[in-house]
């Protein structure tokens, strides 16, 4: 079998993941849903397909460890590949990555998340379950950082998913296993390499966590991910990973260097029929630092409920923002500035062909009196809901109604002519 043909199939279908298993057809995950395509695969075919994309050294590593993680361009698509042994034989799971690094706007994330990229130093955590888009959010944050002052960025990833092509910053990407032996070793090296920003792909062990906190505490901006379902769980997982006798010191260290925690999941937007990130955002305000220092993570919910002015976002508030948002970007599409040409839209889904959104304004109805200067009529606007009219204000948007003249018979005769 040819692995490239299956990647092309998945790419055309808009799949995020491709699963290949002996005895079963290729399985695609499209907008979070699995669907089978084609005929059943054979173990021999999968072995040949895997050997075709691995070099000799990587194949030896796979045979020895019985699994392998790597990233590779296949059929022009950047893929994160995990190959492994299962009871059926050789299994392959591929994550299809978007070409280029998406922006936070293209990921349909809240604009306030972009503010995190302007932090001069400290720790930014992105948490969530597997497949929730944590790595993509970190890549988009690095893209946002590149918009500001030039920075020296070092990334430690396993494997490298997005290849950064920056305009201002110097980005050095290192892959665990091929460029450095471990996250901990990479962090030790990074502290001697004059970085401004360090990205740690995942906080997996105590030593990596310790070095990450040290880096964030000594004037560097550090971004990383944690597998947890909520903000409180993410912070507790880090602090409780250390021996109990030093946990108070770790809590104090986290409180001092914390910038923010973003806990995200992907939720299907039924009206749009694709998934969007749904987030919980914790900013390091004074009350937050106090609770983290004490290790009272369960009390952070109170800060969420009362800290809207400090930039705290509960999932309920974030869900309401998603419901009011009306300029979503479909996955794989790029947001453009200004109207699109027909060439830009001919390959896009029909639902993306609508006119660019114009913020609705309330119309004031004014009666035109004889002798007044004529007021130009306002141009037509895209359709919107009555709720938009009620919430927005635009006192200069006027509809002109001419005052009636003549007798009732004259008016009726004029209407009959119309």
C-alpha positions as CSV (number, residue, x, y, z in Angstrom):
1,X,0.0,0.0,0.0
2,X,1.0,3.6,-0.5
3,X,0.8,5.7,2.6
4,X,0.7,8.9,0.6
5,X,-2.5,8.0,-1.1
6,X,-4.3,7.6,2.3
7,X,-2.9,10.9,3.5
8,X,-4.2,12.5,0.3
9,X,-7.6,10.9,0.9
10,X,-7.7,12.2,4.5
11,X,-6.5,15.6,3.4
12,X,-9.3,16.0,0.8
13,X,-11.9,14.9,3.3
14,X,-10.8,17.5,5.8
15,X,-9.7,14.9,8.4
16,X,-7.7,15.8,11.4
17,X,-6.5,12.2,12.0
18,X,-6.0,9.0,10.0
19,X,-5.9,5.6,11.6
20,X,-4.6,2.5,9.9
21,X,-5.0,-1.0,11.4
22,X,-4.7,-4.5,9.9
23,X,-8.1,-6.1,9.2
24,X,-9.9,-2.8,9.1
25,X,-10.5,-0.1,6.4
26,X,-8.7,3.3,6.8
27,X,-10.5,5.3,9.5
28,X,-10.7,9.1,9.3
29,X,-11.6,11.6,12.0
30,X,-13.5,14.5,10.4
31,X,-14.8,17.2,12.8
32,X,-14.4,14.8,15.7
33,X,-16.3,11.9,14.1
34,X,-14.8,8.6,12.9
35,X,-15.7,7.1,9.5
36,X,-14.2,4.1,7.6
37,X,-13.1,4.4,4.0
38,X,-12.1,1.7,1.5
39,X,-11.3,-1.9,2.0
40,X,-9.6,-3.8,4.9
41,X,-5.8,-3.3,5.2
42,X,-3.2,-6.0,5.7
43,X,-0.4,-6.2,8.2
44,X,2.1,-6.8,5.4
45,X,0.9,-3.7,3.5
46,X,1.2,-1.6,6.6
47,X,4.8,-2.8,7.3
48,X,5.8,-1.9,3.8
49,X,4.1,1.5,4.0
50,X,5.9,2.3,7.3
51,X,9.3,1.1,6.1
52,X,8.9,3.4,3.1
53,X,8.7,6.5,5.4
54,X,11.3,5.5,8.0
55,X,15.0,5.6,7.4
56,X,17.2,2.7,8.6
57,X,17.9,4.1,12.0
58,X,14.3,5.0,12.7
59,X,13.2,1.5,11.6
60,X,15.7,-0.1,14.1
61,X,14.4,2.2,16.8
62,X,10.8,1.1,16.0
63,X,11.7,-2.6,16.0
64,X,13.5,-2.2,19.4
65,X,11.0,0.0,21.2
66,X,7.9,-1.5,19.5
67,X,6.6,2.1,18.8
68,X,7.9,5.4,17.4
69,X,6.9,9.0,17.3
70,X,8.0,11.3,14.5
71,X,6.8,14.1,12.1
72,X,7.2,14.0,8.4
73,X,5.9,15.6,5.2
74,X,3.8,13.1,3.3
75,X,2.1,14.0,0.0
76,X,2.8,17.6,0.8
77,X,1.0,17.4,4.2
78,X,2.8,17.8,7.5
79,X,2.0,14.7,9.6
80,X,2.7,13.7,13.2
81,X,3.0,9.9,13.1
82,X,2.8,7.4,15.8
83,X,3.4,3.8,14.8
84,X,3.0,0.9,17.2
85,X,2.5,-2.8,17.6
86,X,-1.0,-4.1,18.6
87,X,-2.6,-7.5,18.8
88,X,-3.6,-7.2,15.2
89,X,-0.1,-6.2,14.0
90,X,1.3,-2.8,13.0
91,X,-0.9,0.2,13.8
92,X,-0.4,3.7,12.5
93,X,-2.0,6.9,13.8
94,X,-1.4,10.1,11.8
95,X,-2.3,13.6,12.8
96,X,-2.7,15.9,9.8
97,X,-1.3,19.4,10.5
98,X,-2.3,22.5,8.7
99,X,0.2,23.9,6.2
100,X,1.9,26.8,7.9
101,X,1.2,28.0,11.5
102,X,-2.4,29.2,12.0
103,X,-3.1,32.4,13.8
104,X,-5.2,32.7,17.0
105,X,-7.9,34.4,14.9
106,X,-8.0,31.5,12.5
107,X,-8.3,29.1,15.4
108,X,-11.4,31.0,16.5
109,X,-9.8,31.7,19.9
110,X,-10.7,34.7,22.0
111,X,-8.7,37.9,21.2
112,X,-7.6,38.2,24.9
113,X,-5.5,35.1,24.5
114,X,-3.2,37.1,22.1
115,X,-2.5,39.4,25.1
116,X,-0.6,36.6,26.8
117,X,2.1,36.7,24.0
118,X,3.1,40.2,25.2
119,X,4.1,39.0,28.7
120,X,7.9,39.7,29.2
121,X,8.5,36.6,31.3
122,X,6.8,33.9,33.3
123,X,4.9,30.7,32.7
124,X,2.0,30.2,30.3
125,X,0.2,26.8,30.4
126,X,-2.2,25.3,27.9
127,X,-4.0,22.3,29.2
128,X,-6.6,19.9,27.9
129,X,-7.2,16.3,26.9
130,X,-5.3,14.6,24.0
131,X,-6.4,16.0,20.7
132,X,-7.8,19.2,22.0
133,X,-5.4,21.4,20.0
134,X,-2.9,22.4,22.7
135,X,0.1,22.2,20.5
136,X,-1.7,24.2,17.8
137,X,-2.5,26.9,20.3
138,X,1.1,27.1,21.4
139,X,2.3,27.4,17.8
140,X,-0.2,30.2,17.3
141,X,1.1,32.0,20.4
142,X,4.6,31.8,19.0
143,X,3.3,33.4,15.8
144,X,1.8,36.1,17.9
145,X,5.0,36.7,19.8
146,X,6.8,37.1,16.4
147,X,4.6,40.2,15.7
148,X,6.2,42.1,18.5
149,X,9.8,42.7,19.3
150,X,12.4,40.2,17.8
151,X,12.9,37.3,20.2
152,X,15.2,34.4,20.5
153,X,12.9,31.4,20.7
154,X,14.0,27.8,21.5
155,X,11.4,25.0,21.2
156,X,11.7,21.5,22.6
157,X,9.2,19.2,20.9
158,X,8.4,15.5,20.6
159,X,8.0,15.5,17.7
160,X,8.2,18.8,15.9
161,X,4.7,19.5,14.5
162,X,4.7,23.0,13.1
163,X,7.8,24.4,11.3
164,X,8.0,28.1,12.2
165,X,9.0,30.5,9.5
166,X,9.2,33.9,11.3
167,X,9.8,37.4,10.1
168,X,11.4,39.0,13.1
169,X,12.4,36.4,15.7
170,X,15.2,33.7,15.7
171,X,13.5,30.4,16.2
172,X,15.5,27.2,16.9
173,X,13.4,24.1,17.0
174,X,14.8,20.9,18.7
175,X,13.2,17.5,18.5
176,X,13.5,15.1,21.5
177,X,15.3,12.0,20.5
178,X,17.1,13.4,17.4
179,X,18.4,16.8,18.5
180,X,18.5,16.3,22.3
181,X,18.1,13.3,24.5
182,X,15.2,14.6,26.7
183,X,13.2,17.6,27.7
184,X,15.3,18.0,30.8
185,X,18.6,18.0,28.8
186,X,17.1,20.4,26.3
187,X,16.1,22.8,29.1
188,X,19.6,22.6,30.6
189,X,21.1,23.5,27.2
190,X,18.6,26.2,26.6
191,X,19.6,28.1,29.8
192,X,23.1,28.5,28.2
193,X,21.8,29.6,24.8
194,X,20.5,33.1,25.6
195,X,16.8,32.5,24.9
196,X,14.0,35.0,25.4
197,X,11.2,32.4,24.9
198,X,11.3,28.7,25.6
199,X,8.6,26.3,24.4
200,X,8.4,23.0,26.2
201,X,6.1,20.6,24.3
202,X,4.9,18.8,27.4
203,X,5.5,18.7,31.1
204,X,5.8,14.9,31.6
205,X,8.1,14.4,34.6
206,X,9.3,16.1,37.8
207,X,12.7,17.1,36.5
208,X,11.2,18.8,33.4
209,X,8.7,20.6,35.6
210,X,11.5,21.8,38.0
211,X,13.7,23.1,35.1
212,X,10.6,24.7,33.5
213,X,9.7,26.6,36.7
214,X,13.4,27.7,37.1
215,X,13.5,29.1,33.6
216,X,10.2,30.9,34.0
217,X,11.4,32.4,37.3
218,X,14.7,33.6,35.9
219,X,13.4,36.1,33.4
220,X,12.3,33.9,30.5
221,X,8.8,33.5,29.0
222,X,8.1,29.7,29.0
223,X,5.1,28.1,27.3
224,X,4.1,24.5,27.8
225,X,1.2,22.0,27.9
226,X,-0.3,19.8,30.6
227,X,-2.8,17.0,30.2
228,X,-5.7,18.0,32.4
229,X,-9.3,18.9,32.0
230,X,-9.4,22.2,33.9
231,X,-7.2,25.1,35.1
232,X,-7.3,23.9,38.7
233,X,-6.3,20.4,37.7
234,X,-3.4,21.7,35.6
235,X,-1.9,23.7,38.5
236,X,-2.5,20.9,41.0
237,X,-0.9,18.3,38.7
238,X,2.3,20.3,38.6
239,X,2.5,21.1,42.3
240,X,1.5,17.6,43.5
241,X,4.0,15.9,41.2
242,X,6.8,16.9,43.7
243,X,7.5,15.3,47.0
244,X,5.1,16.4,49.7
245,X,7.8,18.1,51.8
246,X,8.7,20.6,49.1
247,X,5.2,21.1,47.6
248,X,4.7,24.4,49.6
249,X,7.9,25.8,48.0
250,X,6.7,24.6,44.5
251,X,3.3,26.3,45.0
252,X,5.1,29.5,45.9
253,X,7.3,29.3,42.8
254,X,4.3,28.6,40.5
255,X,2.5,31.6,42.1
256,X,5.4,33.9,41.5
257,X,6.0,33.0,37.9
258,X,2.5,32.2,36.6
259,X,1.2,34.4,33.7
260,X,-1.9,32.4,32.7
261,X,-3.5,29.0,32.2
262,X,-5.7,28.2,29.3
263,X,-7.7,25.0,29.6
264,X,-9.3,24.1,26.2
265,X,-11.5,21.4,24.7
266,X,-13.0,21.2,21.2
267,X,-16.8,21.4,21.0
268,X,-18.9,20.9,17.9
269,X,-20.7,24.0,16.8
270,X,-24.0,22.6,15.6
271,X,-24.9,25.5,13.4
272,X,-21.5,25.5,11.6
273,X,-20.9,21.7,11.7
274,X,-17.3,22.0,12.8
275,X,-15.5,22.1,16.1
276,X,-14.3,25.2,17.9
277,X,-12.1,25.6,21.0
278,X,-14.0,26.1,24.2
279,X,-11.8,27.6,26.9
280,X,-11.4,28.3,30.6
281,X,-8.8,31.1,31.1
282,X,-7.1,32.0,34.3
283,X,-5.0,35.2,34.5
284,X,-2.5,35.5,37.4
285,X,-4.2,38.3,39.4
286,X,-3.3,39.0,43.1
287,X,-6.2,36.7,44.4
288,X,-5.1,33.9,42.0
289,X,-1.4,34.1,43.2
290,X,-2.6,34.0,46.8
291,X,-4.6,30.9,46.3
292,X,-1.9,29.1,44.3
293,X,0.7,30.0,46.9
294,X,-1.5,28.3,49.6
295,X,-2.3,25.3,47.3
296,X,-6.0,26.1,47.5
297,X,-6.7,25.1,43.9
298,X,-10.3,24.1,44.6
299,X,-11.0,27.7,45.6
300,X,-10.0,29.1,42.2
301,X,-13.6,28.6,41.0
302,X,-14.6,31.6,43.2
303,X,-12.0,33.7,41.5
304,X,-13.4,32.7,38.2
305,X,-16.9,33.8,39.1
306,X,-15.9,37.1,40.5
307,X,-12.8,38.0,38.5
308,X,-14.2,39.0,35.1
309,X,-12.6,42.4,35.4
310,X,-9.2,40.7,35.8
311,X,-9.6,38.8,32.6
312,X,-10.9,35.5,34.1
313,X,-13.1,33.4,31.8
314,X,-15.3,30.6,33.1
315,X,-16.4,28.0,30.5
316,X,-20.0,29.4,30.8
317,X,-18.9,32.9,30.0
318,X,-16.7,31.7,27.2
319,X,-19.6,29.6,25.8
320,X,-21.8,32.7,25.8
321,X,-19.0,34.6,23.8
322,X,-18.9,31.7,21.3
323,X,-22.7,32.0,20.9
324,X,-22.5,35.7,20.1
325,X,-19.5,35.3,17.8
326,X,-20.4,35.5,14.1
327,X,-17.1,35.7,12.2
328,X,-15.9,32.1,12.6
329,X,-13.1,30.8,10.4
330,X,-13.8,27.4,9.0
331,X,-10.8,25.0,9.7
332,X,-8.4,25.1,6.8
333,X,-9.6,28.4,5.6
334,X,-7.6,31.7,5.9
335,X,-9.1,34.9,7.1
336,X,-8.7,37.7,4.6
337,X,-8.7,41.4,5.1
338,X,-11.5,42.9,3.0
339,X,-13.7,41.4,0.4
340,X,-12.6,38.3,-1.4
341,X,-12.4,37.9,-5.2
342,X,-14.3,35.1,-6.9
343,X,-11.0,33.3,-7.4
344,X,-10.5,33.3,-3.6
345,X,-13.9,31.8,-2.9
346,X,-14.6,29.3,-5.7
347,X,-12.9,26.4,-3.8
348,X,-14.4,27.3,-0.4
349,X,-17.5,25.7,1.1
350,X,-20.8,27.5,0.2
351,X,-21.3,28.7,3.8
352,X,-18.1,30.7,3.5
353,X,-19.3,32.7,0.5
354,X,-21.5,35.1,2.5
355,X,-20.7,38.8,2.5
356,X,-18.2,40.1,5.0
357,X,-19.8,40.7,8.4
358,X,-20.6,44.4,9.1
359,X,-21.3,45.4,12.7
360,X,-25.0,46.1,12.9
361,X,-26.2,49.6,13.9
362,X,-29.6,50.8,15.2
363,X,-31.5,52.8,12.7
364,X,-33.2,56.1,13.8
365,X,-36.3,56.9,11.9
366,X,-36.6,60.6,11.2
367,X,-39.4,62.5,9.5
368,X,-38.2,64.6,6.6
369,X,-39.6,68.1,6.6
370,X,-40.0,70.2,3.5
371,X,-37.1,72.5,2.9
372,X,-34.5,70.3,4.7
373,X,-31.4,69.1,2.9
374,X,-31.8,65.6,1.6
375,X,-30.0,63.0,3.7
376,X,-28.3,60.3,1.6
377,X,-29.8,56.9,1.9
378,X,-27.7,54.3,3.8
379,X,-26.4,51.3,1.7
380,X,-27.9,47.9,2.3
381,X,-26.4,45.8,5.0
382,X,-26.0,42.1,5.5
383,X,-28.9,40.4,7.3
384,X,-28.6,40.2,11.1
385,X,-30.9,39.4,14.0
386,X,-33.1,41.8,15.8
387,X,-31.0,41.2,18.9
388,X,-28.0,42.8,17.1
389,X,-30.2,45.9,16.3
390,X,-31.2,46.2,20.0
391,X,-27.7,45.9,21.3
392,X,-25.8,48.2,19.0
393,X,-26.1,51.9,18.6
394,X,-25.6,54.0,15.5
395,X,-27.4,57.4,15.9
396,X,-26.1,58.6,12.5
397,X,-27.8,55.8,10.5
398,X,-31.0,57.4,9.3
399,X,-34.0,56.3,7.2
400,X,-35.8,59.2,5.6
401,X,-39.6,59.1,5.4
402,X,-41.0,62.0,3.3
403,X,-43.9,63.8,4.9
404,X,-47.2,63.2,3.0
405,X,-48.5,66.0,0.8
406,X,-51.9,66.5,-1.0
407,X,-55.3,65.1,-0.3
408,X,-56.1,61.5,0.6
409,X,-57.4,61.0,-3.0
410,X,-54.0,62.2,-4.4
411,X,-52.1,59.9,-2.1
412,X,-54.3,56.9,-3.0
413,X,-53.9,57.7,-6.7
414,X,-50.1,57.9,-6.3
415,X,-50.0,54.5,-4.5
416,X,-52.1,53.0,-7.3
417,X,-49.5,54.2,-9.9
418,X,-46.8,52.4,-7.8
